Amino acid sequence: MMTDERKARLPLGKRAILLGLVFAMVLAGLIIWQFLGREREYELTAFAMGSYVQQTVWGREPEPEAAAAEAVQGIEELEREISWRRDGGVAHVNSQAGGEPVALSDSVGELLAEMMELCERSSGALDITLGPVMGLWDFANEPRLPEAGELAERMALVGWQEVELTGDSLSLGREGMSLDLGAIGKGAACDMALGEYSRSQVQAAVIAVGGSVGLYGHKHGGGDWQVGVRDPEGSGSLGVLSLPGGFVSTSGSYEKYFEQDGKKYHHILDPRTGYPAESGLVSVTVWCPPGMDVKYPGALSDGLATACFVLGLEDGMELLESYGAEGIFITEGGDITITEGLEGRFTLGEGG
Amino acid sequence: MERRLFNPREWPVLLVVALAAVIWLALSRSGPGGTRAIVERGGEIVLSRELGGLKATETVEIEGENGVSLRVELSEAGARVSETNCPDRTCQRTGLIARAGESAVCLPGRIVLRLEGPKTGRKLDAETY
């Protein structure tokens, strides 16, 4: 019987090799796990579309960095095309109002077609031809309460029904009319970014253009994306949405307003009156979940948030349902109503 | 014949190797301990401060673009823009931000105050407003 311990061992040299081998394998495994096999998280912030743009992108080098840069570039190009302040398609359309149709890029044509449908389905609670009235209130620079007379004059130039869109060719019915896509620009920018991500090899990404959010892929580390909903009363987040993906936008009267003669005037105008919407709401957040049958779900979430804010709680809920979108409505009294699809996905005041 | 790979006296060596690996893993997976306040101007980080260690409220003046200046208050509870000469004061109205992922943005001055948290644990991926 070989009971002697010393005789049971391998020779000293072999043991040293084995020990070294184990050590080397552990080390090599760790290095590979740490530096090669692991997804990188890349953050990029920028100013575009008149907003603060924040991206976090996960993927293997060098994909995240390239995709984030492409997304910013794409958003800048989109802004040039759809901002009335710039010199692209929409600015051209406005300068040609009442005249010949203007040819737009295919993608902008499709975007406008979907937004025109929203104008119709919301009974004009969203109107992309509100430009003349927005210009009068001038919320971006020196906002003021317009005189009733001048407001009526400008209101006569508002009407999405007078937009003629054939394919990618667009014209405005009368001189003085103008498109203003401010209500959907940030959401459309999120669409643009997610388009870039899907053409790249990135695994997951989140983009926020101002307060509009696009969620791409499966969150790194698993679980749902956590999206904070801003408290209209002004103290950080009111609550948190846990979402598997899709697009989120919010319209709130707290975001931009001015006071004149003791009255508050916020920037979300009712296209039917020309005055700030008074629907009893202070904020509407809309989620367009993944898989909706539209090309621009980000722009839709943005436009729906505005339309729902103008329509008020009941009509807004109905509009969301017709699109298969979900939402959070906050009234002036502080009551919070969520649609069925967000039950279990919205948590009040969590964390902190 | 039974053959052992290692002498019992050699197990401590293996244990140390395994322990070192575990510690390294743990360290590499978790970020810095607490929440940091970051101030960006025109996309550049001009201030980064750990909030966890702050004993008293700290005030910092930030000069932004277009003649906008603002005062930022940092404390253990979070960060806020307490004063600004900016006409639209959106950043100030945002109030106290306390959770990683939250931000207060001054567009005219191109200044962003935001909170960053450790990589692990709960934090916001984005904010809608």
Boltz contact constraints between the chains, C-beta under 6 A:
constraints:
  - contact:
      token1: [A, 2]
      token2: [B, 1]
      max_distance: 6.0
  - contact:
      token1: [A, 8]
      token2: [B, 2]
      max_distance: 6.0
  - contact:
      token1: [A, 8]
      token2: [B, 3]
      max_distance: 6.0
  - contact:
      token1: [A, 8]
      token2: [B, 4]
      max_distance: 6.0
  - contact:
      token1: [A, 9]
      token2: [B, 4]
      max_distance: 6.0
  - contact:
      token1: [A, 23]
      token2: [B, 17]
      max_distance: 6.0
  - contact:
      token1: [A, 26]
      token2: [B, 21]
      max_distance: 6.0
  - contact:
      token1: [A, 45]
      token2: [B, 43]
      max_distance: 6.0
  - contact:
      token1: [A, 52]
      token2: [B, 105]
      max_distance: 6.0
  - contact:
      token1: [A, 52]
      token2: [B, 112]
      max_distance: 6.0
  - contact:
      token1: [A, 206]
      token2: [B, 125]
      max_distance: 6.0
  - contact:
      token1: [A, 206]
      token2: [B, 126]
      max_distance: 6.0
  - contact:
      token1: [A, 208]
      token2: [B, 126]
      max_distance: 6.0
  - contact:
      token1: [A, 211]
      token2: [B, 128]
      max_distance: 6.0
  - contact:
      token1: [A, 211]
      token2: [B, 129]
      max_distance: 6.0
  - contact:
      token1: [A, 213]
      token2: [B, 126]
      max_distance: 6.0
  - contact:
      token1: [A, 213]
      token2: [B, 128]
      max_distance: 6.0
  - contact:
      token1: [A, 225]
      token2: [B, 125]
      max_distance: 6.0
  - contact:
      token1: [A, 226]
      token2: [B, 124]
      max_distance: 6.0
  - contact:
      token1: [A, 226]
      token2: [B, 125]
      max_distance: 6.0
  - contact:
      token1: [A, 227]
      token2: [B, 126]
      max_distance: 6.0
  - contact:
      token1: [A, 227]
      token2: [B, 128]
      max_distance: 6.0
  - contact:
      token1: [A, 228]
      token2: [B, 124]
      max_distance: 6.0
  - contact:
      token1: [A, 228]
      token2: [B, 127]
      max_distance: 6.0
  - contact:
      token1: [A, 229]
      token2: [B, 128]
      max_distance: 6.0
  - contact:
      token1: [A, 230]
      token2: [B, 129]
      max_distance: 6.0
  - contact:
      token1: [A, 234]
      token2: [B, 93]
      max_distance: 6.0
  - contact:
      token1: [A, 234]
      token2: [B, 95]
      max_distance: 6.0
  - contact:
      token1: [A, 235]
      token2: [B, 95]
      max_distance: 6.0
  - contact:
      token1: [A, 235]
      token2: [B, 96]
      max_distance: 6.0
  - contact:
      token1: [A, 236]
      token2: [B, 97]
      max_distance: 6.0
  - contact:
      token1: [A, 236]
      token2: [B, 98]
      max_distance: 6.0
  - contact:
      token1: [A, 236]
      token2: [B, 102]
      max_distance: 6.0
  - contact:
      token1: [A, 248]
      token2: [B, 128]
      max_distance: 6.0
  - contact:
      token1: [A, 250]
      token2: [B, 128]
      max_distance: 6.0
  - contact:
      token1: [A, 250]
      token2: [B, 129]
      max_distance: 6.0
  - contact:
      token1: [A, 285]
      token2: [B, 128]
      max_distance: 6.0
  - contact:
      token1: [A, 351]
      token2: [B, 99]
      max_distance: 6.0
  - contact:
      token1: [A, 351]
      token2: [B, 122]
      max_distance: 6.0
  - contact:
      token1: [A, 352]
      token2: [B, 98]
      max_distance: 6.0
  - contact:
      token1: [A, 352]
      token2: [B, 99]
      max_distance: 6.0
